[in-house]
Amino acid sequence: MVILYRLAVDAVRAGEVGYARMLTSLIRRIAERSRVRPPRWVKRGICKNCGAPLIPGVTARVRLRSQGGMSYRVVVCSLCGWIHRYPYKIRGRAPRSRGGHEGERGEPEGGGEEGPPLEPRRDHREEWDHRGGYRGDQAEAQSQGRDQG
C-alpha cells in the first residue's frame, strides 16, 4: 500500500492525476479485500471524495485552525474542494478536560464547587494474585485471625 501511494504521489507530480486516482482506488480495494488498514498517513493523504492523493501545495491546501479549545488541521482538496478536518494535540500541553481541573490532593483548582472528598488511588496490581485470586480478602482474613489470637 505504501509503495502504491508513493507511485500515486509521483504520478500527480508528473501531471497524471487520472493514473494517481486509479492507484489510490487500488489501495482502497486491497485494504478492503485483505482486511488490512492502511497506515494513517496514507489514509489521510487520499481525498475521500475524489480519490486524488493530497499533496500540500500541489493538490491540497493545509491550514491550522483552533476553534473552541480544539485545534484542527484543515486540508482542502484543490481538485474537488472537499474539506478534511483532523484534530491534533499541541505537544507539551495537557488536553483540556470538560470538568474542573483537579490538583494533587483531588481538590478542584480555581473557584469551583467542592464535591465529596476523593479516595486515594490504589495500585490494583498488588491486590490481584497471580492465580486470579484477590489478595485483599486473604489479607483481611489473616489480619482478623491474628487480631483474635
Disulfide bonds with the S-S distance in Angstrom:
none
